[in-house]
Amino acid sequence: MATMGAIMMSTSLMPRMSSSSPPSSSPSFTPLESPTPSLSSLPVRPLPGSYGLPLIGPLWDRLDYFWFSGPDKFLRKRMDKYKSSVFRTNIPPSFPFFIKTNPKMIAVLDVKAFKSLFDMDVVEKRDVLIGDYMPSTSFTGNMRVGVKEFCTDILKRGSKQWVPELLTNLDTMWNTIEKDVTEKGSSTFFFPLQKAMFRFLTKAIVGADPPPSLGENAYISFDLWLALQILPTQSINILQPLEEIFLHSFSYPFFLVQSGYQKLYNFIKTEGQDVVRRGVSDFGLSEDEAIHNLLFVLGFNAFGGFSVFLPVLLGNLGNDQTGLQTRLREEVRSKIDPTRPISFDSVSELELVQSFVYESLRFQPPVPAQFARARKDFVLYSHEAGFSVKKGELLFGYQPLAMRDAKVFDEPERFVADRFTEGKGGRGLLEYLYWSNGPQTGLPSSANKQCSAKDHVVFTACVIVADLFRRYDSFVGTALSITAIEKAK
């Protein structure tokens, strides 16, 4: 269980439909003046960096990336060495057992260059979810999934249930946490949180509560299913060299999680007939395709994403020593009618809460790495220079560094909760917030891979923060546990 928690922690805008649908989190704004010279004045230079000797280079870089340095230090060292935020390097998985995976990539580590990952005129996002490495299609019914229009429709039709189901399951979660803190002095909240998110998402997306036959810990089936697909690309920080030998050297087979996945499949087939039927009638999918797409949206995108991001969000609150909790509490209680239930509309008035959520997404992006493949030769521009990229080359964008670009963000290494408020002039910074596989001001569409639920994610997090400060005056904790709670007076 502890290892599973570590694994989960390592890794068109929705139209207005009703008060339950999230308002746009991408307001109109005046873009910031470019912090770099015009493109025409920048020199075009050869790409720095190296892939090293055949076999030896990829293996050494893999060990340095996962073991000796870790991803952040691995990339920072090369930025310093090459005096550039764009350079060639190997990114694992790689030799010796991932023979069909090409580790040769172009690292993109500043905001200016990062934008190229989303320019669909020069790059494509097909089959690069986690780089050149592709998990076996056996994990998704022997098919590639990701019908974007179907995903958007699922969110649209589930909007009326979204906030009520979320609040119901948060109530159960907080009761469990309170009991643990009272009886044990602390609560390891990761699994109560996962259980709450699983039940909430199945009701909001599938339209049904998970039946008793799935068991109390059905969400663990998703944990295992996710983990086996992404293990070769994740740094877990357990005992080395065991991690390298057992987690990064080969792919794990689907049969290890087949039983749990089949139970989830059967649940959707039986209890989610309405949403499956829409996939068949409105989007031309077979029943099997509709179910596997639903499982991918539910498990990989929604449950997996929230399992990574929400502990970070709560940890940023629980660790704070700057008075942030007081400021958030005052905003929530002054701007939301205490006699009315929380809604997406009501949290849209909470400027500081929204900014805190955006800053959490900037400071610790839930998906650190994003990829794109050049669809033609083009010049990629960083702040200092342009670099020639050839058709077919793979770009590797690492958000934890790009989102700390000092030429765009003031004090980039510091968590600034009100960074994105009007008072800080920070709403314009949303153009440079790329956590959703595209800019926060972007429009998800079938032509790109931007998260269809980006506004749902932001406003769901805002609802969670608002609900927390309706219940409690303060709490103390980390991204793993809560040690003290003070109920609202």
C-alpha positions as CSV (number, residue, x, y, z in Angstrom):
1,M,0.0,0.0,0.0
2,A,2.8,2.4,0.9
3,T,4.6,1.7,-2.4
4,M,1.3,2.3,-4.3
5,G,0.8,5.6,-2.6
6,A,4.4,6.6,-3.6
7,I,3.7,5.6,-7.2
8,M,0.6,7.7,-7.4
9,M,2.3,10.7,-5.8
10,S,5.4,10.6,-8.0
11,T,3.5,11.2,-11.4
12,S,-12.7,23.3,-26.1
13,L,-13.5,24.9,-22.8
14,M,-16.6,23.3,-21.3
15,P,-19.6,25.4,-22.3
16,R,-21.9,26.9,-19.7
17,M,-24.7,24.4,-19.2
18,S,-26.1,25.1,-15.8
19,S,-24.9,26.4,-12.5
20,S,-23.3,23.0,-12.0
21,S,-21.0,23.4,-15.0
22,P,-17.7,25.1,-14.3
23,P,-17.4,28.7,-15.5
24,S,-14.4,29.4,-17.8
25,S,-11.3,29.7,-15.8
26,S,-9.6,31.4,-18.7
27,P,-10.7,35.1,-18.5
28,S,-9.9,37.7,-21.1
29,F,-6.7,39.5,-20.3
30,T,-4.0,41.7,-21.9
31,P,-1.0,39.4,-22.6
32,L,2.2,40.2,-20.8
33,E,4.8,41.9,-22.9
34,S,7.2,39.3,-24.3
35,P,10.2,39.0,-21.9
36,T,12.5,38.1,-24.9
37,P,13.5,39.8,-28.1
38,S,11.5,39.4,-31.2
39,L,12.0,36.1,-33.0
40,S,13.6,37.8,-36.0
41,S,16.4,39.2,-33.8
42,L,17.3,35.9,-32.2
43,P,20.2,33.9,-33.6
44,V,19.6,30.3,-34.8
45,R,22.2,28.0,-33.3
46,P,23.0,24.3,-33.5
47,L,21.3,22.3,-30.7
48,P,23.7,21.7,-27.8
49,G,23.8,18.4,-26.0
50,S,24.7,14.8,-26.8
51,Y,23.2,11.3,-26.8
52,G,26.6,9.7,-25.9
53,L,28.0,6.5,-27.2
54,P,25.5,3.8,-28.5
55,L,24.1,1.7,-25.7
56,I,26.4,3.2,-23.0
57,G,25.0,6.8,-23.4
58,P,21.3,5.8,-22.9
59,L,22.1,3.5,-20.0
60,W,24.3,6.0,-18.2
61,D,21.6,8.8,-18.7
62,R,18.9,6.4,-17.4
63,L,20.9,5.7,-14.2
64,D,21.6,9.4,-13.7
65,Y,18.0,10.4,-14.3
66,F,16.5,7.8,-12.0
67,W,19.3,7.0,-9.5
68,F,22.3,9.2,-9.2
69,S,20.7,12.7,-9.7
70,G,16.9,12.4,-10.1
71,P,15.0,14.2,-12.9
72,D,15.4,17.8,-11.6
73,K,19.1,17.7,-10.9
74,F,19.7,15.6,-14.1
75,L,18.2,18.4,-16.2
76,R,19.5,21.3,-14.3
77,K,23.1,20.0,-14.6
78,R,22.7,19.8,-18.4
79,M,21.2,23.3,-18.5
80,D,24.2,24.6,-16.7
81,K,26.7,22.6,-18.8
82,Y,25.2,23.7,-22.1
83,K,24.2,27.2,-21.0
84,S,20.9,26.5,-22.7
85,S,17.3,25.6,-21.7
86,V,17.0,23.6,-24.9
87,F,19.4,20.7,-25.5
88,R,19.7,17.1,-26.7
89,T,19.6,14.3,-24.1
90,N,18.4,10.8,-23.5
91,I,15.3,10.4,-21.4
92,P,14.4,6.9,-20.1
93,P,13.1,4.3,-20.4
94,S,15.9,2.9,-22.5
95,F,18.5,0.1,-22.9
96,P,18.8,-2.7,-22.2
97,F,15.2,-4.1,-22.3
98,F,13.3,-1.3,-24.0
99,I,14.7,-2.0,-27.4
100,K,11.8,-0.4,-29.4
101,T,11.8,2.8,-27.3
102,N,14.0,5.6,-28.6
103,P,15.3,7.7,-25.7
104,K,16.8,10.4,-27.9
105,M,14.9,13.6,-27.2
106,I,15.2,17.4,-27.2
107,A,14.7,18.8,-23.7
108,V,12.6,22.0,-23.6
109,L,12.9,23.8,-20.2
110,D,11.8,27.4,-20.5
111,V,8.3,28.9,-21.1
112,K,9.2,30.4,-24.5
113,A,10.4,27.1,-25.9
114,F,7.7,25.1,-24.1
115,K,5.0,26.8,-26.2
116,S,6.2,24.9,-29.2
117,L,4.8,21.7,-27.6
118,F,1.3,23.0,-28.3
119,D,1.8,24.5,-31.7
120,M,-0.2,22.0,-33.8
121,D,1.1,23.5,-37.0
122,V,4.6,22.2,-36.3
123,V,4.1,19.3,-33.8
124,E,1.8,16.4,-33.3
125,K,0.7,14.7,-30.1
126,R,-0.3,11.3,-31.4
127,D,1.1,8.3,-29.4
128,V,3.4,10.4,-27.2
129,L,1.4,10.3,-23.9
130,I,4.6,9.3,-22.0
131,G,7.2,9.9,-24.7
132,D,8.3,7.2,-27.2
133,Y,7.4,4.5,-24.7
134,M,3.9,3.1,-25.2
135,P,2.2,0.9,-22.6
136,S,0.7,-2.3,-24.1
137,T,-2.7,-1.8,-25.6
138,S,-3.7,-4.9,-23.6
139,F,-4.3,-2.5,-20.7
140,T,-7.0,-0.8,-22.7
141,G,-8.8,-3.7,-24.4
142,N,-6.2,-4.1,-27.2
143,M,-7.1,-0.7,-28.6
144,R,-5.9,2.9,-28.5
145,V,-8.4,5.0,-26.6
146,G,-9.1,8.7,-26.3
147,V,-12.2,9.8,-28.2
148,K,-12.1,13.5,-27.2
149,E,-15.7,14.4,-28.2
150,F,-17.0,11.5,-26.2
151,C,-14.9,12.6,-23.1
152,T,-16.3,16.2,-23.4
153,D,-19.9,14.8,-23.7
154,I,-19.4,12.7,-20.6
155,L,-18.3,15.8,-18.6
156,K,-21.2,17.9,-19.9
157,R,-23.9,15.3,-19.1
158,G,-22.4,14.6,-15.6
159,S,-22.2,18.3,-14.6
160,K,-25.4,18.4,-12.6
161,Q,-24.2,15.6,-10.3
162,W,-20.6,16.8,-10.1
163,V,-20.6,19.1,-7.1
164,P,-23.4,17.4,-5.1
165,E,-21.6,14.0,-5.4
166,L,-18.3,15.6,-4.6
167,L,-19.6,17.2,-1.5
168,T,-21.3,14.0,-0.3
169,N,-18.1,12.0,-0.6
170,L,-16.0,14.7,0.9
171,D,-18.3,14.5,3.9
172,T,-17.5,10.8,4.3
173,M,-13.8,11.4,3.8
174,W,-13.5,14.2,6.4
175,N,-15.5,12.1,9.0
176,T,-12.9,9.3,8.5
177,I,-10.0,11.7,8.9
178,E,-11.5,13.4,11.9
179,K,-12.0,10.0,13.6
180,D,-8.4,9.0,12.9
181,V,-7.0,12.3,14.2
182,T,-9.0,12.0,17.4
183,E,-8.2,8.3,18.0
184,K,-4.6,8.1,16.6
185,G,-3.3,11.6,16.6
186,S,-3.0,11.7,12.8
187,S,-4.6,10.5,9.7
188,T,-2.9,9.2,6.6
189,F,-5.5,10.6,4.3
190,F,-4.3,9.4,0.9
191,F,-6.5,6.3,0.8
192,P,-9.6,7.9,2.3
193,L,-9.2,10.6,-0.4
194,Q,-8.8,8.0,-3.1
195,K,-11.9,6.2,-2.0
196,A,-13.9,9.4,-1.9
197,M,-12.7,10.4,-5.4
198,F,-13.4,6.9,-6.8
199,R,-17.0,6.9,-5.6
200,F,-17.6,10.5,-6.6
201,L,-16.2,10.0,-10.1
202,T,-18.0,6.8,-10.8
203,K,-21.3,8.5,-10.0
204,A,-20.5,11.7,-11.9
205,I,-19.0,10.0,-15.0
206,V,-20.6,6.6,-15.2
207,G,-23.9,7.6,-13.5
208,A,-23.8,4.8,-10.9
209,D,-22.5,4.0,-7.5
210,P,-19.9,1.2,-7.4
211,P,-21.8,-1.9,-6.2
212,P,-20.8,-4.0,-3.1
213,S,-19.5,-6.7,-5.5
214,L,-16.6,-4.4,-6.3
215,G,-15.6,-4.2,-2.7
216,E,-14.6,-1.3,-0.4
217,N,-11.2,-1.0,-2.0
218,A,-12.1,-1.2,-5.7
219,Y,-10.1,2.0,-6.3
220,I,-6.9,0.0,-5.7
221,S,-7.7,-1.8,-9.0
222,F,-7.2,1.5,-10.7
223,D,-4.0,2.2,-8.7
224,L,-2.5,-1.1,-9.9
225,W,-3.7,-0.7,-13.5
226,L,-2.2,2.8,-13.6
227,A,1.1,1.9,-11.9
228,L,2.0,-1.0,-14.2
229,Q,1.6,1.2,-17.2
230,I,3.8,4.1,-16.1
231,L,6.4,2.4,-13.8
232,P,9.2,2.4,-16.4
233,T,9.0,6.2,-16.6
234,Q,8.6,7.1,-12.9
235,S,11.2,7.7,-10.1
236,I,9.7,6.2,-6.9
237,N,12.7,6.9,-4.7
238,I,12.8,3.5,-3.0
239,L,15.9,1.5,-2.3
240,Q,18.4,1.5,-5.2
241,P,19.4,-0.6,-7.1
242,L,16.2,-2.5,-6.5
243,E,14.2,0.3,-8.3
244,E,16.3,0.1,-11.3
245,I,16.3,-3.7,-11.5
246,F,12.6,-4.3,-10.8
247,L,10.8,-1.1,-11.9
248,H,12.8,0.4,-14.8
249,S,14.1,-2.6,-16.6
250,F,11.0,-4.0,-18.2
251,S,7.3,-3.6,-18.7
252,Y,4.9,-5.5,-16.5
253,P,2.2,-7.7,-18.2
254,F,-1.5,-6.8,-18.1
255,F,-2.5,-10.2,-16.7
256,L,-1.3,-9.0,-13.2
257,V,-4.2,-6.6,-13.1
258,Q,-6.6,-8.2,-15.5
259,S,-9.0,-9.5,-12.8
260,G,-9.5,-6.1,-11.2
261,Y,-9.8,-4.4,-14.6
262,Q,-12.4,-6.9,-15.7
263,K,-14.5,-6.2,-12.6
264,L,-14.5,-2.5,-13.4
265,Y,-15.3,-3.3,-17.1
266,N,-18.3,-5.4,-16.0
267,F,-19.5,-2.7,-13.6
268,I,-19.6,-0.1,-16.4
269,K,-21.2,-2.5,-18.8
270,T,-23.9,-3.3,-16.3
271,E,-24.5,0.0,-14.4
272,G,-23.4,2.5,-17.0
273,Q,-25.6,1.5,-19.8
274,D,-26.9,5.0,-20.6
275,V,-23.4,6.5,-21.0
276,V,-22.2,3.5,-23.0
277,R,-25.3,3.7,-25.2
278,R,-24.4,7.4,-26.0
279,G,-20.9,6.4,-27.0
280,V,-22.4,3.9,-29.5
281,S,-25.2,6.0,-30.9
282,D,-23.7,9.4,-30.9
283,F,-20.0,8.8,-31.5
284,G,-20.0,5.6,-33.6
285,L,-18.2,3.5,-31.1
286,S,-18.7,-0.2,-30.4
287,E,-19.9,-1.1,-26.9
288,D,-16.4,-2.5,-26.2
289,E,-14.8,0.7,-27.4
290,A,-17.1,2.9,-25.3
291,I,-16.4,0.9,-22.1
292,H,-12.7,1.0,-22.5
293,N,-12.8,4.7,-23.3
294,L,-14.8,5.3,-20.2
295,L,-12.4,3.3,-18.1
296,F,-9.5,5.3,-19.5
297,V,-11.2,8.7,-18.7
298,L,-12.3,7.5,-15.3
299,G,-9.1,5.8,-14.3
300,F,-6.1,7.4,-16.1
301,N,-7.4,11.0,-16.5
302,A,-9.8,11.7,-13.7
303,F,-8.9,9.3,-10.8
304,G,-5.2,9.2,-11.6
305,G,-5.0,13.0,-12.0
306,F,-6.8,13.8,-8.8
307,S,-4.9,11.2,-6.8
308,V,-1.7,13.0,-7.7
309,F,-2.8,16.6,-7.5
310,L,-5.1,16.8,-4.4
311,P,-2.6,15.6,-1.9
312,V,-0.2,18.3,-3.2
313,L,-3.0,20.9,-2.8
314,L,-3.8,19.8,0.8
315,G,-0.1,19.6,1.6
316,N,0.5,23.2,0.4
317,L,-2.3,24.3,2.8
318,G,-1.3,22.1,5.8
319,N,2.3,23.1,5.6
320,D,1.7,26.9,5.3
321,Q,3.3,29.2,7.8
322,T,2.3,32.5,6.2
323,G,-1.3,33.0,7.3
324,L,-2.7,31.7,4.0
325,Q,-5.3,29.5,5.8
326,T,-6.7,32.6,7.5
327,R,-6.9,34.6,4.3
328,L,-8.6,31.7,2.4
329,R,-11.0,31.1,5.3
330,E,-12.0,34.7,5.4
331,E,-12.6,34.8,1.6
332,V,-14.7,31.7,1.6
333,R,-16.8,32.7,4.5
334,S,-17.3,36.3,3.3
335,K,-18.2,35.5,-0.3
336,I,-20.2,32.2,-0.2
337,D,-23.7,32.3,1.4
338,P,-23.5,29.9,4.3
339,T,-27.2,29.0,3.8
340,R,-26.6,27.7,0.3
341,P,-24.6,24.7,-1.0
342,I,-21.3,25.3,-2.7
343,S,-21.4,25.4,-6.5
344,F,-19.0,26.1,-9.4
345,D,-20.6,29.5,-9.7
346,S,-20.0,30.4,-6.1
347,V,-16.4,29.4,-6.1
348,S,-15.8,31.4,-9.3
349,E,-16.1,34.5,-7.0
350,L,-13.1,33.3,-4.9
351,E,-10.1,35.0,-6.5
352,L,-7.6,34.0,-3.9
353,V,-8.8,30.4,-3.8
354,Q,-8.5,30.2,-7.6
355,S,-5.0,31.7,-7.5
356,F,-3.9,29.3,-4.8
357,V,-5.1,26.4,-7.0
358,Y,-3.3,27.8,-10.1
359,E,-0.1,28.3,-8.1
360,S,-0.3,24.7,-6.8
361,L,-0.6,23.6,-10.5
362,R,2.4,25.7,-11.4
363,F,4.6,24.8,-8.5
364,Q,4.0,21.0,-8.6
365,P,2.4,20.1,-11.9
366,P,0.4,16.8,-11.6
367,V,2.0,15.6,-14.9
368,P,5.6,16.7,-14.9
369,A,6.5,15.7,-18.4
370,Q,4.8,16.6,-21.7
371,F,5.8,15.5,-25.2
372,A,5.3,16.3,-28.8
373,R,6.8,15.1,-32.1
374,A,7.9,17.5,-34.9
375,R,5.6,17.0,-37.8
376,K,8.0,19.0,-40.0
377,D,11.3,20.8,-39.9
378,F,11.0,24.0,-37.9
379,V,12.9,26.5,-35.7
380,L,12.2,26.2,-32.0
381,Y,12.8,29.5,-30.1
382,S,13.9,29.8,-26.5
383,H,14.5,33.2,-24.7
384,E,18.0,33.4,-26.1
385,A,18.1,31.6,-29.5
386,G,16.4,29.5,-32.1
387,F,17.3,25.9,-32.7
388,S,16.6,23.8,-35.8
389,V,14.4,20.8,-35.1
390,K,14.0,18.0,-37.7
391,K,10.8,16.2,-38.6
392,G,10.2,13.2,-36.4
393,E,12.3,14.5,-33.5
394,L,10.7,14.1,-30.1
395,L,10.4,17.1,-27.7
396,F,10.5,16.5,-24.0
397,G,9.0,19.3,-21.9
398,Y,9.7,19.2,-18.1
399,Q,7.1,21.4,-16.4
400,P,8.7,21.6,-12.9
401,L,11.6,23.5,-14.5
402,A,9.7,25.4,-17.3
403,M,7.1,26.6,-14.7
404,R,10.0,28.2,-12.7
405,D,11.2,30.3,-15.6
406,A,12.5,33.5,-13.9
407,K,11.9,35.5,-17.1
408,V,8.2,34.9,-16.8
409,F,7.5,34.3,-13.1
410,D,8.8,36.6,-10.3
411,E,10.4,34.6,-7.5
412,P,9.8,31.4,-9.4
413,E,11.2,29.1,-6.7
414,R,8.8,30.4,-4.1
415,F,5.2,29.3,-3.6
416,V,3.2,32.6,-3.9
417,A,-0.5,31.8,-3.3
418,D,-1.8,35.1,-4.7
419,R,0.4,35.1,-7.8
420,F,-2.6,34.8,-10.1
421,T,-4.7,37.6,-8.5
422,E,-5.5,40.9,-10.2
423,G,-3.7,42.7,-7.4
424,K,-0.5,40.9,-8.4
425,G,-1.2,41.5,-12.1
426,G,-1.1,37.8,-12.4
427,R,-4.2,36.8,-14.4
428,G,-2.1,37.3,-17.5
429,L,0.2,34.6,-16.3
430,L,-2.5,32.0,-17.1
431,E,-1.2,32.1,-20.7
432,Y,2.0,30.4,-19.4
433,L,0.4,27.8,-17.2
434,Y,0.6,24.5,-19.1
435,W,-0.4,21.8,-16.6
436,S,-3.3,20.7,-18.8
437,N,-1.2,19.9,-21.8
438,G,-1.8,23.3,-23.2
439,P,-2.1,26.9,-21.9
440,Q,-4.8,27.6,-19.3
441,T,-6.2,30.1,-21.8
442,G,-6.4,27.5,-24.5
443,L,-9.4,25.7,-26.0
444,P,-9.3,21.9,-25.8
445,S,-10.4,20.4,-29.2
446,S,-10.2,17.3,-31.2
447,A,-7.1,18.7,-32.9
448,N,-5.0,18.9,-29.7
449,K,-4.4,16.8,-26.6
450,Q,-5.3,19.5,-24.1
451,C,-7.3,18.1,-21.1
452,S,-11.0,18.4,-21.8
453,A,-11.7,18.7,-18.1
454,K,-9.2,21.5,-17.3
455,D,-11.9,23.8,-15.9
456,H,-13.5,21.0,-14.0
457,V,-10.2,20.2,-12.4
458,V,-9.6,23.8,-11.3
459,F,-13.1,24.4,-10.0
460,T,-13.3,21.0,-8.3
461,A,-10.1,21.9,-6.4
462,C,-11.7,25.3,-5.5
463,V,-14.8,23.5,-4.2
464,I,-12.7,21.2,-2.0
465,V,-10.8,24.2,-0.5
466,A,-14.1,26.1,0.0
467,D,-15.7,23.1,1.6
468,L,-12.7,22.6,3.9
469,F,-12.9,26.1,5.3
470,R,-16.6,25.9,5.8
471,R,-15.9,22.9,8.1
472,Y,-12.6,23.9,9.8
473,D,-10.9,27.0,11.0
474,S,-7.5,25.4,10.4
475,F,-5.6,22.2,10.0
476,V,-2.0,21.0,10.1
477,G,-0.6,18.4,7.7
478,T,1.5,17.4,4.8
479,A,0.8,15.8,1.4
480,L,0.7,12.5,3.2
481,S,-1.0,13.0,6.6
482,I,-3.1,15.4,8.7
483,T,-2.1,15.8,12.3
484,A,-4.5,18.4,13.7
485,I,-7.9,19.8,12.8
486,E,-9.7,22.8,14.4
487,K,-13.4,22.7,13.7
488,A,-15.2,25.9,12.6
489,K,-16.5,28.0,15.5
